[in-house]
């Protein structure tokens, strides 16, 4: 057939494009190509917001409000709608926003009239081409007639999510670079997003993101599933401009000011203040579930938990009762937990590495002082690339689907049993759930406790507490002088552990050890 005789016929590729709507109009490969090209160019920091916005205090910034009636897709009967975030305070630079629909890719132009400002003076100073700092997604989580904010992309590479009936708390990030190291942390940023417009009845939405930083670039695809718990299936392609000493994959950021296992700061009346109370790790090779209660340390504290093939890790908020916090404004009892499962749909793991926990001293609840991430054992070299797949969930602690008994709470104090204990500490750990729930109070449950270097475990035992229906592990341990107290413990039956592994680290400079920080 000649070329002229083929006129009017669609090729198989063209037919596929017509049938699939906008599927092939723009996709992950387009973002990946942009990231790869960008990686060969010199890094340029995004243009910063004007000083009068960058210097706004928290309350002044919060007074700039997006008008809900200006939400994208509001008139199209979509379950998903988009609200834009204004620049200002820690939202320090503009992010390009685009919409992908059946007609192609369209930029979302900046319009300052989409916001209410606290006063006319501020409104008139807003540049007409300022740009947005990010976006918030809404979806009817509770009932069909209410649009609930459930996912926010804004600030560097941060994103925050919630499940139904939860308040925003901890955050995820696209990537972390050299977090906690003396060399200083880098903060790569999402600089552009593309949002696929879902069909009216869809309960799934796709967002693409372009990340740029001094040491790497990245392309991201987020497949978003809101609900009782919100899940995102993430695909990322990273391109490294230079070597990275400590790459943090799927980093989580949270806040721990004080809790059951710490002293209450002077003047504080609330029992606890934290967005998360522990780090949970599931090693897929050993099957171990490891729980590490968080602390607010006197000095910067980095912990490395080796894993052969991590099946999941996350920062969890196990305290779920209002009485745990007594805070009717912050409602820390409604803060979500966040759980990461490497491998995504194909369950291809990340291999050997370490779950790194960074705990930063903090004197206020306004500081996010907790970071957790996976650090690969393989060195990260410049001019290389790496593909990641994983899922993240925001929701109740049960999103982990953990089968064994959990350490519900940890208490720490000085020993009061006698003068021979010296500087020993009494640690109380309450376990519940799993196989423990099926045991009678007189079951033969025994404790197994070990201490780290220089730690003297003086005694440990377990008892059933009828009043709260928990099994209580009691430990008396003497820490080494000027070194951390490190402990591991489980409850065992018939020679095997029936609980997760409780671990603890308490630095030498703490009021609990008789030394003021």
N, C-alpha and C positions, 0 to 999 in steps of 0.2 A: 504493500500500500504506500502511496506517496504521501508526503506531508499534507498536501492540499485535501486529500480524501479523508484524512483523520480529523480535519477541522470540525468542531462541534462535539467531539467525543471527549470524555473525561478520562484521564489516566487513572489507574488503580489508586495512586497516592492522592489524587485530587478528590476521587470519590470518598476515600477514607476521611479526608479533611471536611468534606461536606457533611457526612454522616455523623462525625464526632463533634460537630459544632466548633467550639473554641479550643478543643483539646490540644490541637497542634499549632494554635496561633502563638502560644508562648508557653514555655515549660522550663523544667529544671535545667536542661542543657543550655538554654539561653543564659540563665543566671550563672551557670558554671563557666561558660565561655567568657562572660564579663569578668568573673573573679580571676580566671586564669590570666587574662590580658592585664588586669589591674596589678597582679602580682609581679609583673615584669616592669612596672612603673614605680617611680619614687613615691613613697607614701607622703600624702599631704593631709594634715589634720583638718577635719571639717571646720568650716567657718562658724565662729561662735556667735551666740545670741548677743544682742546689744547689751551693754553694761546695765542699763536700768532694769532689764528683765533678768539678767544673770544674777544680779544682786538682790533680787526679791527674797524676802523671808518666806517661810513655809506658809503662814496664814495668808499673806498677801498674794502669793502665787495661787493658793487654793481658791481665792476669790475670783479668779478668771475662770469662767464657766462656759463650757460648750453647751449650745442650745440643742436639746434632744431632737427638736423638730427639724434640725438641720442634718440629722444622721443620714448617711448614704444608704440607699435602698429602702428608705422608710415608706415610700409610696408604691413600692413594687411587691408588697405582701411577702417579702422574704422573711424567714425566721431569723436570719442574721442581719444585723445592721452595724454600721461603723461610725464611731464618734472620734473626732480628731483631738489630739493633745496639743495644747499651746506650748510654745517655748518659754523658758524662764526657770529660775532656781537651778536645780540639778539637771533639768532637761535643757542641755546647753547648746544644741545645734539642730539644724533642720534635717529632716529625713524626707526623701522623695517618696511620694505615694502614687501608686498606679492601680487602675482597675482593669481586669481582664474579663471581657464578656464576648458575646457572639459577634460583635463588630470589631473586635481587636483589642489593643492595649491603649488605655487612655490615662493621661496624668490627672491627678486630682489637684486642681489649682487652689492656691491659698486664697481664702476669703475671710478677712478679720471680722466681718459682720456675723459669722457663725458663732461668735463668742460674746458673752456679757462680761464687761469689765467693771472693776470696782468704782471707777470714776471717769468722767469725760477726759480728764487730763491724760490718763494712761491710754485710753482708747485712741486719741489723736496721735500719740507717739508711736503706735504700732505701724511699722512699715507695711505697705501694701503687698510687698513681695517677701514677707518674713519667712513663710513656710511653716509646716507643722513639725512637731517634735516626735510624733508617733501616732498610735491609734489604739482605740479600745473596741473590742467586739462585744455585742450584746446578743442575747438569745433568750427565749422564754423558758428558763430553767424551772420556775415554780408553777406558773400557769400560763395559758396561751395568750392572755391579754397583757402580760407584763414583760418588758424587755429588761433582762438582768445583765449587768456587766459581768463577764466571766473570764475575759482574757485581755491583757494589756501588754502591748509592745512599746516600750519607751525608755530612753536613757541607755546609752552605750549599746550593749547587746542583751539587755535585760528583758525578761517577760515574766508576768505574774498571772496566775490562774486560780480559779476556785471551782469547787463543785457546787451542787445545789445547797442553798441555805448556809453558805459560808461567807466569811469576811476575808478580804485580801490580807495576805501575810508575807510568807517567804517568796523568793523569786528564783527563776532559772536564768541561765545565761547561754548565749551561743557558744562561748568559749572563754577559758581563763588562761592567762599567760603570766607565769612567774609569780603567782599569788603567794604572799608570805615570805618571799625571798629577800635578802638584803639588797639585791640589785634593783628592787622596785618592781611593782606590778604594772603591766601594760593593760589598757582597756580598749580592745578593738570595739568598733561600733557598727551596728547596722546603719547603712547610709541610704538604702533604697528598698522598698517593698512593692510587691505585686500581689493583689488580692483577687482571686478568682470569684466572680459573682456566682453564688450557688443558685440552683433552681428554687422556686418558691417553697416547695415542700421538702427540701433537702435538710438533713441533720448533720451534714459534713461540709466543711469548708477547707479550702487549700490556700495557703499563703506562701510566697517565696520571698526570701530575703538575701540581700547582698551585704556581706560583712567586709570591713576594711580595717587594718591595723598596721602598726609599724613592722611587725614580724610575720604577718600572714594576711591572706584574704580568704573569703569563704562564700560558698553558695549553699543556701538552706531551702528545704522544702518542709513545710509544716502541714500535715493533714490533721485537722482539728475536729474532735468529736466531743461536744459539750454534753453534760448530763449530770446525773447524781454525782459521778466523778468525771472530771474533764480529762480526756486523753489526747495527746499529740504524738503522732508517728513522725519522727524526724529523720530526714536524710540530709547529710552535709558533705560537701566536697571542699576540703581545705587545701590551700596552696601556700607554701611557706616561703617567705622572702629571706629568712635567715634562720639559724639554729635557735631552738628554744630549749632552755634548761628544764622548765617544768610546765608542760602542757596540761591544762585541765579540761578533760572532756566531760560534757554534760554537767557543768558546775551548778551548784545550788548555793544560794545566799540567804541567810536568815539572821535572827536576833535572839540572843539569850542574855538577859540582864541579871536575873537571879531566879532561883527555884527551890524545890524541896532540899536539894543537895548542897545549898550554899547558905551563908548568912544573909539576912535581910539588911540592905543598906540602911544607914541611920536616917530616920524620918519617914521611911516607907511603911505604909499601913497595909498595902496589898500583899497577900501571901506569896504570889509569884508574878513574874513579868517575863514572858518569852513567847516568841512565835513558834519555836520548836524546842523540844526538850531532849532529843537524842538523835544519834546517827545509827541507822540500821544497815547492815551489810549481809547479803546472802551470797556465799561462795558456792558457785555451781559445781565445782569439782569435789569439794569436801562435804557439801551439804550443810555446812555450819551457818547458823544465823547468829550474828554478833551484834550486841546492843551496847552503845557507848553513850551514857548520859553526858550532856553538854555542861561546860562550866564557863564562867566568866573569869579568865585567868588574870593573875597579877602581871604576868609578862606574856608576850606573844608565844603561842604554843602551837607547834605543828606535830601531828601524829600521822604515821604512815602504816596502813594496814595492808599487808601483802595479800593478794588474791591470785589464784591460778587461772580462774575463769569466772569472773563476777557475773552472777545471774541477776542481781539487782542491788541497788543502794538508794538511800534517801534520808532526808531529814524529816522526822516524824514528830507530831504533836499528840502525845498520848493522853495528856490531861484534857478532859473533855467536859468537865463540870464547871458551872459558873462559880461555885464555891472555891475552886482551885485558884481563882484570880480575883474575884470580887470587883471586876472592872466593867461597869456597864457601858462605857464608851468604847474602849478598845476591843472588848469581847474576844480576848485571847482564847477562850474556850471554843470559838468558832473558826479559828485559824486552820488552814488546810495543811495536810502533810503532802510531801512531794516524793514520788518514787520513780526511779530510773531503771529501765530494763534494757541493757545493751542488746543489739542484734536486730531489733525491729521485728518485722513479720517473718523474716527468713531465719531468725535465731542464730545468726552468725555472730559469735562473741567477739570480744575485744582482746582476748588472750591475756597473757600475764601482765600484771601491773600492781598498782597500789591505790587504795582509796585514801585520799589525803584529807585530813580534817584540820582546818585552820581556825584557831580560836584567838580572838583579838581582845585585849583588855578594853572595857567600855564602862563609862560612868553614867550612861543614859540609855533609855530604851529607844531613842531615836536613831541609834547607830546599828547598822547591820554588821555584826562582828563575828559571824560564823560563816565559813565557806567549806563546802565539801565537793570533791570531784574525783574522777578517775585519772590517774597518771599512768600512761602506758610505759611498759618496761623498755620498749624500743625507742632509741634516741630519735629526736625530731631534728631533721637536718634541712637547711635551706635548699631551695630549688626542688624539693620533693612535694608530693601531694598525698593526701590521705582521705579515704572515704569512710564516713561513719553512718551507722543506722542505729536508732534506738527509739524507745518510746518513753514519754514522761506522763505521769498521772498526778492530778491535784484532787484531793478528796479526804475522806476519813482515814484513820490509821489502817482500816481493813483493806485498803487498796493494795497492800503488800501481799495479801493472801498467805500470810505466814501461818504454818500449821501448828507450831509448838507453843509452849507457854511463854509469856512475855514478862519482862521486868516492868511492872506498872509504875513504880516510883522508887527513888533512892534517897535515903537520909544519911547525913554524915554529921558526926559530932565528936567531942572529946569523950574519953572513957570515964565512967564513974563507978567502976566495980571495985576499985581498990588502989592502993598507993603503989603497988608493984608494977603497974602498967606503964608508968613513965609518960612518954609523949604519944602513947598509942591512941588510935582513933577507933570509934565504933561506927561501923557502916551497916545500915539496915536496907535490905532489898526485898520488896514485896513482889511475888510472882503470881500470875493468874492465867487461866485459860489452858488450851491444849489438853493434854492428858491429865493435868492436875485437876481439872474440873470433874473428872470421873472418879477420883480417889476418895476413900473415906478418910476422916481426920486422923486416924491412927495408922495410915499407910506407911510402909517402910521407905520413906523418902530421905535421902542423905545428901549432904552438901559436899561439893568438891571445890576447893578454893586454892589458888596458887598466887604467889606474889612475884613481882619483878625483881630486878637486881637490887640487893640490899634491903628488901622488904621482909620483915619478920611477921608471918601470920601466926598470931598467938593462939587464936581459937576460932572456930566457926561451927555453927549448928543451924538446923532448920526446925521450924515449928509451924503448925497450922493455927491461923488466927481466925477464930469463929466470927468475931464481930464484923470483919470486912471480907470474909471468905477468900483469904489469900494465904499463900505459903510464904513464910518470912525467913529469909536467910540473914543471919546475924554474924558479923565478922569483927574480930578485934585484931587490928594490925598496927605494927609500929613502922613508920616510914624511915628511910635512911636520912641521915643528916644532910641538909642542903641538896637533896636529890628528890625526884618525883616519887610519889606513892603510886605504884601500878599494881592492879589486881585483876584477876579473872575468876569467875565463879559460875557454876551451874548447879542445878538440882538433879540428882540422879535417882534412878530406880532400877533394880535388877542389873546394876553394873553399866547402865547407859544413861546419857543425858536426856532428860525429857523437857528441858527448857532451852531457850536461846542461851548463848554465852554472854553473860554480863561482864563488861570490862570497865575499868575506871582509871583515870589519871588525875592526880591532884598535885600541882606544883608545890615547891617548898615555900614560896612567898605567898602565903594566904593566912587570913585570920583564923581559919579552921585549924591551922597548925601552930597557932600561937605567935605568928609573925605577921605584922601588918604589911599590907601591900602598898 
